[in-house]
Protein backbone atom coordinates (compact mmCIF):
# COMPACT_ATOMS: atom_id res chain seq x y z
CA UNK A 1 0.00 0.00 0.00
CA UNK A 2 3.11 2.22 -0.04
CA UNK A 3 4.08 1.84 -3.68
CA UNK A 4 3.28 5.40 -4.75
CA UNK A 5 5.04 6.92 -1.76
CA UNK A 6 8.16 4.84 -2.35
CA UNK A 7 8.16 5.60 -6.07
CA UNK A 8 7.96 9.33 -5.33
CA UNK A 9 10.91 9.01 -2.98
CA UNK A 10 12.99 7.28 -5.65
CA UNK A 11 12.25 10.02 -8.16
CA UNK A 12 13.29 12.66 -5.63
CA UNK A 13 16.62 10.97 -4.87
CA UNK A 14 19.74 12.59 -6.40
CA UNK A 15 21.22 10.59 -9.27
CA UNK A 16 24.77 12.02 -9.26
CA UNK A 17 27.29 9.44 -8.13
CA UNK A 18 24.55 6.93 -7.32
CA UNK A 19 25.85 4.12 -9.53
CA UNK A 20 29.38 4.36 -8.15
CA UNK A 21 28.12 4.44 -4.58
CA UNK A 22 25.85 1.49 -5.31
CA UNK A 23 28.68 -0.59 -6.70
CA UNK A 24 30.88 0.01 -3.65
CA UNK A 25 28.08 -0.73 -1.17
CA UNK A 26 26.93 -3.86 -2.99
CA UNK A 27 30.46 -5.22 -2.92
CA UNK A 28 30.83 -4.54 0.79
CA UNK A 29 27.45 -6.09 1.53
CA UNK A 30 28.24 -9.18 -0.55
CA UNK A 31 31.40 -9.78 1.46
CA UNK A 32 29.55 -9.30 4.73
CA UNK A 33 26.81 -11.73 3.73
CA UNK A 34 29.18 -14.67 3.27
CA UNK A 35 28.41 -17.51 5.66
CA UNK A 36 31.42 -19.74 6.27
CA UNK A 37 30.59 -21.43 9.58
CA UNK A 38 30.53 -25.22 9.71
CA UNK A 39 26.90 -25.44 10.78
CA UNK A 40 25.71 -22.53 8.64
CA UNK A 41 23.26 -22.40 5.76
CA UNK A 42 22.83 -20.06 2.78
CA UNK A 43 20.34 -21.50 0.35
CA UNK A 44 17.76 -19.87 -1.87
CA UNK A 45 15.64 -20.71 -4.85
CA UNK A 46 12.15 -21.37 -6.11
CA UNK A 47 9.87 -23.84 -4.38
CA UNK A 48 6.50 -24.96 -5.71
CA UNK A 49 4.01 -23.41 -3.28
CA UNK A 50 0.28 -23.06 -3.91
CA UNK A 51 0.66 -24.12 -7.53
CA UNK A 52 3.32 -21.55 -8.51
CA UNK A 53 7.08 -21.15 -8.04
CA UNK A 54 7.82 -18.97 -5.01
CA UNK A 55 11.23 -17.69 -3.86
CA UNK A 56 12.50 -18.82 -0.45
CA UNK A 57 15.81 -17.84 1.17
CA UNK A 58 17.24 -19.64 4.22
CA UNK A 59 20.26 -18.11 5.94
CA UNK A 60 21.97 -18.56 9.29
CA UNK A 61 25.33 -19.24 10.89
CA UNK A 62 24.20 -22.23 12.96
CA UNK A 63 21.38 -24.61 12.07
CA UNK A 64 21.01 -25.41 15.75
CA UNK A 65 19.60 -21.92 16.32
CA UNK A 66 15.84 -21.25 16.37
CA UNK A 67 14.21 -20.72 12.98
CA UNK A 68 12.31 -17.53 12.12
CA UNK A 69 9.79 -17.55 9.27
CA UNK A 70 9.23 -13.95 8.22
CA UNK A 71 6.04 -12.85 6.46
CA UNK A 72 6.71 -9.53 4.76
CA UNK A 73 4.40 -6.59 4.26
CA UNK A 74 3.53 -4.13 1.54
CA UNK A 75 1.55 -5.92 0.31
CA UNK A 76 4.00 -6.98 -2.34
CA UNK A 77 7.17 -5.62 -0.67
CA UNK A 78 9.86 -8.28 -0.30
CA UNK A 79 12.01 -8.21 2.85
CA UNK A 80 14.91 -9.85 1.00
CA UNK A 81 16.32 -6.37 0.32
CA UNK A 82 17.11 -5.97 4.05
CA UNK A 83 19.40 -9.01 4.29
CA UNK A 84 22.55 -6.91 4.74
CA UNK A 85 20.91 -4.75 7.43
CA UNK A 86 19.88 -7.82 9.41
CA UNK A 87 23.09 -9.80 9.00
CA UNK A 88 23.68 -9.92 12.78
CA UNK A 89 20.33 -11.65 13.27
CA UNK A 90 21.79 -14.66 11.48
CA UNK A 91 24.29 -15.25 14.29
CA UNK A 92 21.42 -16.16 16.63
CA UNK A 93 18.59 -17.34 14.35
CA UNK A 94 18.10 -19.10 11.04
CA UNK A 95 16.15 -16.57 8.97
CA UNK A 96 13.65 -17.75 6.34
CA UNK A 97 12.62 -14.99 3.95
CA UNK A 98 9.88 -15.77 1.47
CA UNK A 99 8.76 -13.58 -1.43
CA UNK A 100 4.97 -14.01 -1.31
CA UNK A 101 2.97 -14.30 -4.52
CA UNK A 102 2.79 -10.78 -5.91
CA UNK A 103 6.18 -9.80 -4.47
CA UNK A 104 9.88 -9.77 -5.26
CA UNK A 105 11.42 -12.63 -7.20
CA UNK A 106 8.15 -14.57 -7.11
CA UNK A 107 6.41 -11.74 -8.94
CA UNK A 108 9.24 -11.26 -11.45
CA UNK A 109 9.55 -14.98 -12.19
CA UNK A 110 5.85 -15.65 -12.78
CA UNK A 111 4.77 -12.27 -14.18
CA UNK A 112 1.52 -10.46 -13.38
CA UNK A 113 -0.58 -13.11 -15.12
CA UNK A 114 1.11 -16.00 -13.33
CA UNK A 115 0.49 -15.05 -9.69
CA UNK A 116 -2.72 -17.04 -9.36
CA UNK A 117 -5.36 -16.11 -6.80
CA UNK A 118 -4.53 -12.91 -4.91
CA UNK A 119 -6.43 -13.10 -1.63
CA UNK A 120 -5.65 -13.23 2.06
CA UNK A 121 -7.07 -16.75 2.14
CA UNK A 122 -4.61 -17.87 -0.55
CA UNK A 123 -1.66 -16.15 1.13
CA UNK A 124 -2.54 -17.87 4.39
CA UNK A 125 -2.68 -21.22 2.61
CA UNK A 126 0.69 -20.50 0.99
CA UNK A 127 2.17 -19.60 4.38
CA UNK A 128 1.08 -22.92 5.84
CA UNK A 129 2.68 -24.74 2.92
CA UNK A 130 5.89 -22.74 3.36
CA UNK A 131 5.86 -23.58 7.07
CA UNK A 132 5.64 -27.28 6.32
CA UNK A 133 8.41 -26.99 3.72
CA UNK A 134 10.70 -25.24 6.22
CA UNK A 135 9.96 -27.75 8.99
CA UNK A 136 10.82 -30.64 6.68
CA UNK A 137 13.84 -28.95 5.12
CA UNK A 138 15.41 -27.95 8.44
CA UNK A 139 14.15 -30.84 10.56
CA UNK A 140 12.42 -28.69 13.19
CA UNK A 141 9.05 -29.12 14.89
CA UNK A 142 8.22 -25.43 15.23
CA UNK A 143 9.37 -22.07 13.93
CA UNK A 144 9.06 -18.53 15.23
CA UNK A 145 6.45 -16.67 13.18
CA UNK A 146 7.40 -13.05 12.44
CA UNK A 147 4.59 -10.96 10.92
CA UNK A 148 5.69 -7.65 9.41
CA UNK A 149 3.20 -4.89 8.58
CA UNK A 150 0.65 -6.25 6.06
CA UNK A 151 2.09 -9.70 6.72
CA UNK A 152 0.95 -9.47 10.32
CA UNK A 153 -2.65 -9.99 9.16
CA UNK A 154 -1.63 -13.41 7.88
CA UNK A 155 0.71 -14.05 10.79
CA UNK A 156 -1.93 -13.55 13.47
CA UNK A 157 -4.39 -15.82 11.67
CA UNK A 158 -1.75 -18.56 11.51
CA UNK A 159 -0.80 -18.06 15.15
CA UNK A 160 -4.44 -18.42 16.25
CA UNK A 161 -5.22 -21.47 14.13
CA UNK A 162 -1.96 -23.43 14.19
CA UNK A 163 -0.10 -22.99 17.51
CA UNK A 164 1.26 -26.51 17.07
CA UNK A 165 3.48 -25.25 14.22
CA UNK A 166 4.86 -22.09 15.80
CA UNK A 167 6.95 -21.62 18.94
CA UNK A 168 6.02 -17.91 19.21
CA UNK A 169 4.34 -15.10 17.32
CA UNK A 170 6.19 -11.80 16.91
CA UNK A 171 4.46 -8.83 15.28
CA UNK A 172 6.31 -5.72 14.15
CA UNK A 173 4.76 -2.80 12.28
CA UNK A 174 1.76 -4.71 13.60
CA UNK A 175 -1.47 -4.00 11.74
CA UNK A 176 -4.56 -3.91 13.92
CA UNK A 177 -7.83 -3.58 12.05
CA UNK A 178 -11.03 -3.32 14.04
CA UNK A 179 -13.62 -3.73 11.34
CA UNK A 180 -13.34 -0.04 10.44
CA UNK A 181 -13.86 1.26 13.98
CA UNK A 182 -10.27 2.39 14.63
CA UNK A 183 -9.51 5.63 12.79
CA UNK A 184 -6.42 6.58 14.82
CA UNK A 185 -4.02 6.77 11.87
CA UNK A 186 -6.44 8.73 9.66
CA UNK A 187 -7.20 11.28 12.38
CA UNK A 188 -3.49 11.70 13.13
CA UNK A 189 -2.77 12.32 9.44
CA UNK A 190 -5.47 15.01 9.29
CA UNK A 191 -3.94 16.64 12.38
CA UNK A 192 -0.41 16.64 10.89
CA UNK A 193 -1.56 18.10 7.59
CA UNK A 194 -3.57 20.76 9.40
CA UNK A 195 -0.65 21.73 11.61
CA UNK A 196 1.71 21.88 8.62
CA UNK A 197 -0.71 24.04 6.63
CA UNK A 198 -0.77 21.58 3.73
CA UNK A 199 -4.19 22.62 2.49
CA UNK A 200 -4.10 20.75 -0.81
CA UNK A 201 -3.18 17.45 0.80
CA UNK A 202 -5.63 18.03 3.62
CA UNK A 203 -8.45 18.61 1.15
CA UNK A 204 -7.60 15.38 -0.66
CA UNK A 205 -7.51 13.32 2.53
CA UNK A 206 -10.66 14.91 3.87
CA UNK A 207 -12.47 14.16 0.60
CA UNK A 208 -11.57 10.47 0.99
CA UNK A 209 -13.24 10.35 4.38
CA UNK A 210 -12.22 8.04 7.23
CA UNK A 211 -14.17 5.00 5.97
CA UNK A 212 -11.51 2.91 4.26
CA UNK A 213 -14.07 0.45 2.96
CA UNK A 214 -15.24 3.21 0.59
CA UNK A 215 -11.77 3.84 -0.88
CA UNK A 216 -10.70 2.63 -4.29
CA UNK A 217 -7.11 1.59 -5.04
CA UNK A 218 -6.16 5.13 -6.10
CA UNK A 219 -7.41 6.48 -2.76
CA UNK A 220 -5.32 3.90 -0.89
CA UNK A 221 -2.22 4.94 -2.83
CA UNK A 222 -2.80 8.64 -2.26
CA UNK A 223 -3.49 8.14 1.43
CA UNK A 224 -0.23 6.29 1.93
CA UNK A 225 1.71 8.86 -0.10
CA UNK A 226 0.34 11.65 2.12
CA UNK A 227 1.04 9.63 5.28
CA UNK A 228 4.69 9.08 4.37
CA UNK A 229 5.17 12.66 3.15
CA UNK A 230 3.61 14.18 6.26
CA UNK A 231 6.05 12.59 8.72
CA UNK A 232 9.78 13.39 8.48
CA UNK A 233 10.90 10.21 10.27
CA UNK A 234 8.81 7.95 8.05
CA UNK A 235 9.93 9.77 4.89
CA UNK A 236 13.58 9.48 5.95
CA UNK A 237 13.10 5.77 6.68
CA UNK A 238 11.59 5.12 3.26
CA UNK A 239 14.47 7.02 1.64
CA UNK A 240 17.41 5.65 3.61
CA UNK A 241 16.25 2.23 4.79
CA UNK A 242 13.82 1.01 2.13
CA UNK A 243 15.23 2.59 -1.02
CA UNK A 244 18.78 2.51 0.32
CA UNK A 245 18.49 -1.23 0.97
CA UNK A 246 17.00 -1.93 -2.45
CA UNK A 247 19.64 0.06 -4.32
CA UNK A 248 22.58 -1.54 -2.50
CA UNK A 249 21.34 -5.12 -2.12
CA UNK A 250 23.81 -7.58 -3.67
CA UNK A 251 20.85 -9.94 -4.13
CA UNK A 252 19.09 -7.57 -6.55
CA UNK A 253 19.88 -5.91 -9.88
CA UNK A 254 18.94 -2.47 -11.15
CA UNK A 255 16.10 -4.11 -13.03
CA UNK A 256 14.68 -5.22 -9.70
CA UNK A 257 13.96 -1.60 -8.73
CA UNK A 258 11.06 -1.05 -11.17
CA UNK A 259 9.97 -4.66 -10.55
CA UNK A 260 9.74 -3.88 -6.83
CA UNK A 261 7.38 -0.97 -7.54
CA UNK A 262 5.32 -2.98 -10.04
CA UNK A 263 4.88 -5.78 -7.52
CA UNK A 264 3.61 -3.39 -4.86
CA UNK A 265 1.21 -1.74 -7.27
CA UNK A 266 -0.01 -5.15 -8.44
CA UNK A 267 -0.57 -6.34 -4.86
CA UNK A 268 -2.53 -3.27 -3.78
CA UNK A 269 -5.64 -5.19 -4.83
CA UNK A 270 -5.38 -6.94 -1.45
CA UNK A 271 -5.90 -3.70 0.49
CA UNK A 272 -9.73 -3.53 0.34
CA UNK A 273 -10.03 -7.09 1.67
CA UNK A 274 -7.91 -6.23 4.70
CA UNK A 275 -10.35 -3.51 5.75
CA UNK A 276 -12.95 -6.13 6.65
CA UNK A 277 -10.71 -7.72 9.29
CA UNK A 278 -11.72 -7.28 12.93
CA UNK A 279 -8.89 -8.63 15.07
CA UNK A 280 -11.04 -8.68 18.21
CA UNK A 281 -13.74 -10.69 16.44
CA UNK A 282 -11.14 -13.11 15.08
CA UNK A 283 -9.89 -13.71 18.60
CA UNK A 284 -7.66 -12.40 21.37
CA UNK A 285 -6.74 -15.83 22.79
CA UNK A 286 -3.38 -17.22 21.62
CA UNK A 287 -1.99 -20.59 22.70
CA UNK A 288 1.64 -19.63 22.13
CA UNK A 289 3.99 -16.86 23.33
CA UNK A 290 2.86 -13.55 21.82
CA UNK A 291 5.02 -10.46 21.27
CA UNK A 292 4.59 -7.08 19.61
CA UNK A 293 7.62 -4.83 18.99
CA UNK A 294 6.41 -1.57 17.48
CA UNK A 295 8.03 1.64 16.29
CA UNK A 296 7.34 4.27 18.93
CA UNK A 297 6.53 6.90 16.29
CA UNK A 298 4.79 4.67 13.72
CA UNK A 299 2.24 6.76 11.80
CA UNK A 300 1.18 3.95 9.45
CA UNK A 301 0.37 1.30 12.05
CA UNK A 302 0.20 3.35 15.26
CA UNK A 303 1.64 1.88 18.43
CA UNK A 304 -1.47 2.92 20.38
CA UNK A 305 -3.68 0.70 18.24
CA UNK A 306 -1.32 -2.25 18.61
CA UNK A 307 -1.17 -1.68 22.36
CA UNK A 308 -4.95 -1.68 22.72
CA UNK A 309 -5.17 -5.08 21.07
CA UNK A 310 -2.19 -6.43 22.98
CA UNK A 311 -3.77 -5.50 26.31
CA UNK A 312 -6.73 -7.74 25.48
CA UNK A 313 -4.60 -10.70 24.39
CA UNK A 314 -4.33 -13.80 26.56
CA UNK A 315 -1.28 -15.98 25.93
CA UNK A 316 1.06 -18.25 27.94
CA UNK A 317 3.66 -15.47 27.70
CA UNK A 318 3.19 -12.03 26.21
CA UNK A 319 5.23 -8.85 25.96
CA UNK A 320 5.06 -5.50 24.24
CA UNK A 321 7.95 -3.13 23.55
CA UNK A 322 8.42 0.16 21.75
CA UNK A 323 11.40 0.73 19.46
CA UNK A 324 12.66 4.27 19.90
CA UNK A 325 13.71 6.46 16.95
CA UNK A 326 11.53 4.37 14.70
CA UNK A 327 8.31 4.79 12.78
CA UNK A 328 7.21 2.12 10.30
CA UNK A 329 9.89 -0.42 9.19
CA UNK A 330 11.06 -0.31 12.82
CA UNK A 331 12.92 -3.64 12.77
CA UNK A 332 14.95 -2.54 9.74
CA UNK A 333 15.67 1.01 10.88
CA UNK A 334 16.81 -0.33 14.26
CA UNK A 335 17.90 -3.92 13.56
CA UNK A 336 20.19 -3.87 16.60
CA UNK A 337 17.34 -2.97 18.96
CA UNK A 338 15.04 -5.52 17.35
CA UNK A 339 17.67 -8.25 17.74
CA UNK A 340 18.10 -7.30 21.39
CA UNK A 341 14.35 -7.73 21.92
CA UNK A 342 14.39 -11.09 20.16
CA UNK A 343 17.26 -12.29 22.35
CA UNK A 344 16.05 -10.95 25.69
CA UNK A 345 12.29 -11.51 25.34
CA UNK A 346 11.54 -14.06 22.63
CA UNK A 347 14.39 -16.55 22.71
CA UNK A 348 14.12 -17.25 26.45
CA UNK A 349 10.43 -18.06 25.87
CA UNK A 350 11.50 -20.69 23.33
CA UNK A 351 14.10 -22.43 25.48
CA UNK A 352 13.24 -21.38 29.05
CA UNK A 353 16.91 -20.58 29.39
CA UNK A 354 18.59 -17.17 29.77
CA UNK A 355 20.56 -15.95 26.77
CA UNK A 356 24.10 -14.76 27.33
CA UNK A 357 25.90 -12.59 24.82
N, C-alpha and C positions, 0 to 999 in steps of 0.2 A: 504493500500500500504506500510505499515511499519512493516508487520509481521516479515520478516527476521531480520530486525534491532532490533526489540524488543526481538525476540528469542535469538539473539546473546548476548544481554545485560543480559538476564536471566541466560544464561550459564556462563557468566563471573562473576556473583554475588557470593560472598562468602557464603558457606552453613553453616559454623560453627555458632551455636547459633541462626540460622534463625527461627527454629520452635518455640523456646521459646519466641523470640522477637515477632513473629507473634501472638502467643497466647495472650500475654500481650496487644499488640496494638489492636487486634480485640475486646478484652473485653472492653477496654477503648472507642473504637469507638462505640460499641454497646450501651454503657451507654449514650454516647453523642447524639446518634441518636434518643433516645426516645422522642416522642412528646406527651406532657401531657396537652397542652392547651385546653380550652373548645371548641374553634372553629377550632382546628387543624384537620389534616387528615394524615394518614399513611396507604395507601392501595396499594397493588400490586397483580398482578396475570395475567393470560393469558386471552386475549380478542381475539375473532375471527375477524381478520382483513385480507382482501384480500384472504380469503379462507383458511388461516392457523391460528393457535394459536400464538399470539405474546404477549410478556411480556411488561406490562405497569406498572410503579410505579408513584404514586401521593403522594407527601409529602409537608407539609407546616404547619406553626403554626397558621395560620388564613385564613380561606376560603374566607374572605372578601378581601384579597390581590389579586393583579393581578396574572394571571396564565401565566407561561412560558412553552411552548412546545419546548423541546430541540430535535434537530435532530443531532445525533452523527456522527462522521467521521469514518475513517479507510481506506477504507470501512470495515465494519465488526467489529468495535471496540466499544463495549458498553461503555457508560458514567456512567453506574450505579456504577462502581468501585470508582468513585470520590465522592460518597454521603457524606462521612465523611469530605472530604476537603471543601465541599460547604455547610456544615451544616448551616452557618450563612445566606446564601441566603434565607433559608426557614423561617426566621423571617419576611421577607419583600415580598416574592413571594411564590406562590404555584408552585412547580417544578414538571413537568411531564417528566419523563425519559422513553423512549421507546426503547427497543432492536429491531432494524429493522430486517427484514428477513435476514438471513446470519450472525447474530451477537448475542452474549451473550446467555441469557436464551432461546431466540427464536430459535437460532441455535441448542442448546443442546437438547431442547425439541422435535424438529421436525426431527433432523438429516440432514445430507447433502442431502439426497434424498427427503426430505420433505419440502424444502424451496420454491418450486414453481419457478415461473419466476424470474430470477435475472436480472433486467434491471432498468435503471433510471426511465423509464416510470412507471414500476410497483411500485417502491419505492415512487414515487410521488403520485400515486393513493392510496397507503397504508397511506401515510401521511395525505391526505385529509380525509380518513376514520377515522384515529386516531383523527384528529382535531374535526370531528363531534362527535365522542365518548366523547371526553373531554368536549366539549361544553355542551352536554346533561348531562353528569355525574355531572358536577360542576355547571350547570345552568348559564353559562356565554355566552355573545354574541360573544366576541372576545378573542383571546389569543395572547400573545407576541410570536413571532416565532424566535427561536434562532438556527441559522445554524452554526454548528461547523465543520471546516475542510471539508472533503468530503461531509458532510451533508449540507454544504452551497450551493452546486450545486442545491440540491432539494429545500432548503429553498428559494433561490432567485426566482426559478420558481414559487413556491407557492405564494410568495409575489407579483409577477407581476400579476398573473392570478386570485388571490382570495383576494384582499385587504379587502373585506367585512368580511372576517373571522379572520383577524389579526390586532391587534391594533398597531403593530410596527414590523419591521424586524431588528434583530440584528445579524450581522455576526462576528464571531471570528475565528482565523486561516482561514480567508476567502480565499477560492479558487477563483482565477480569471483566467479562460482560455480564450484565444483570438483566438481560431481556429488554434492554433499552432504557432501564430506569436510571442508570448511573450516567450523568452528563458532566462529570467532574472535568474531564479533559477539554470538552467543548467550551464550558464556561470559563475555564482558565485561559483558553486561547482568546476568547472575546475580551477578557480583561487585559491581556497583554497587548493586543492590537489597539484597544482603547487608550491604554496608558502611553503607547508609543505614537499615538496620533496617526496610525496607518488607516486612513479613512477608506481608501479603495479596498484594501484587503478585508477590513471590518465589514464593509457593505456586502462583499461576496460571501463571507462566512455567515453573516446574519441572514442573508437570503437563502442559504442552504437550510437553516433551521437546525435545531438540536436532534431531531429525529433521524437517526442514521438509516433506519429502514426505508426512508423516502429518498435516499441519495442514489444517484446513478454512479457509474464507474468514474465519470469525469469529476463529479462532486467529491468522491473519495480522494482522487488524485490531488485536486485543488486544496482540499482540507489538509492533507498531509504536507503539501508544499508550504502552506501558510504556517502550519505548526512548526516545521523545521526552521523556516525563515524568521519566525518570531522569537526564537530562543537562541541566544548566542552560543551557549554551551552545546546544544544539540546540533546547531549548524557547524560548529567547529569539529564536533565528533564525526559528523557525516564527511566533512572535508578531509580531516587528518586520519581518522581511523578507518572509515569505510572505503572511501576512494583511495586513500593512501595505501591501504592493504591490497586493494584490487590491482593498483598500478604496479606495485612492487612484489607481488606474489610470484615466486619462481614456478608455481604450479599452473600459472595462467599466462596466456599470450595477449598481445594487444587486441587481437580479434575477440577475446573473451570479454572485453569492456562493453562493446555494444550488445553482445549476447547476454550479458548480465542485466542490462536495462530491458532488453526485449523479454527476458524471462519474467522479470518483475511485472512488466506491463501485461504480459499474457496471463499471469497468475492472479491479477487483481480481480478476476471474475469470482474468486473465492470470498471476497470481502463481504458481499451482501449476505451470504449464508452465515457468516460468523456473527452477524448482528442478532440473530435469533437465539443465540446461546444464552442461557441463564445458569451461571455456575452454581448458584444456591439451589436451584431446582434440580440440577444434575447430581448434586450431593456434596456435602461438606465432610463426610466420613471417609477417611483413608486408612487402609490397613497396612500401611508401610510408613517409614519415616518420611516426613514432609517438610521441605525447606523452600523459602522464598528469599532470594538475594536481589534487591532492587536498587536501581540508581536513585539516590536521594532526590535528585532534581529532574526526574523523568517527566517530561511533558506529554509524551505519547501514551505511555501506560503508567499513569500516576501511582506513586508509592502509596498514597492514601487509599486508593481503591484496592490495591493488593493487600494492604494491611487489614482493611475491613473484612475481606474474605478470610484471610489467614486467622483472624481472631475467632471466627466461627468454625474453623477446621478442628476435627478431632482426629488424632493420629497417635501411634505408639510413642513417637518422638516428633516434635515439631520445633522449628526455629525460624525467625525472621531477622534479616539484617539489612541495613542500608549501606550502600557503597557511596562514599563521599566523592565529591568532584566527578560526578557521573550523572548523565541523563539517560537516554536510551542507549543501547549497545554498551551497557555498564560493564559486562564481563570482559569486553574487548578493549574498552578505554582503560580499565584498571585490572588487567589480567593478574597482576600480582596480588591485589586485594581479594579477587575472586578465588584464586588458588588458596590463599590463606583461609578463607571461609570453608572451602571444600576440605581442607586438611584438619581444621580445628573443630568443625561442626558436623560435616557429613561423614568423613571417613571413620571417625570413632563410632558412629552409629552403625557402620557396616561390620566392624570387627569387634566392637566393645573393648577396644584397646586404645590407650592414648597414643598419639602420633608424636614422635620426636623428630626434630629437624636434623 
